[in-house]
Amino acid sequence: MEGLTDHQRRALGSVLKAARLRLGWTQAEAGKRGRLDRAYISHIERGKKSPTLAALIRYCTALGVNPCDVLVESGLVASATDHGS
């Protein structure tokens, strides 16, 4: 996930934070469930750091969201329907 712009990191973080808040979880709870440090989650959600692909998948799995859906919702990739598939 390297090479993301500030805007892209913030968009991704916002989508992940919204998913976490829908569950009513703190960053500490999400970190425990996703086996990620709470501070790392904070940096990701604020757009200060780009998650590794492995961390993104673990976090999405813990949140019960599809990583592909998160990437589409954050605007990092186009959905298959946007391509006419």
Secondary structure by P-SEA (a helix, b strand, c coil): cccccaaaaaaaaaaaaaaaaaacccaaaaaaaacccaaaaaaaaaccccccaaaaaaaaaaacccaaaaaaaaccccccccccc
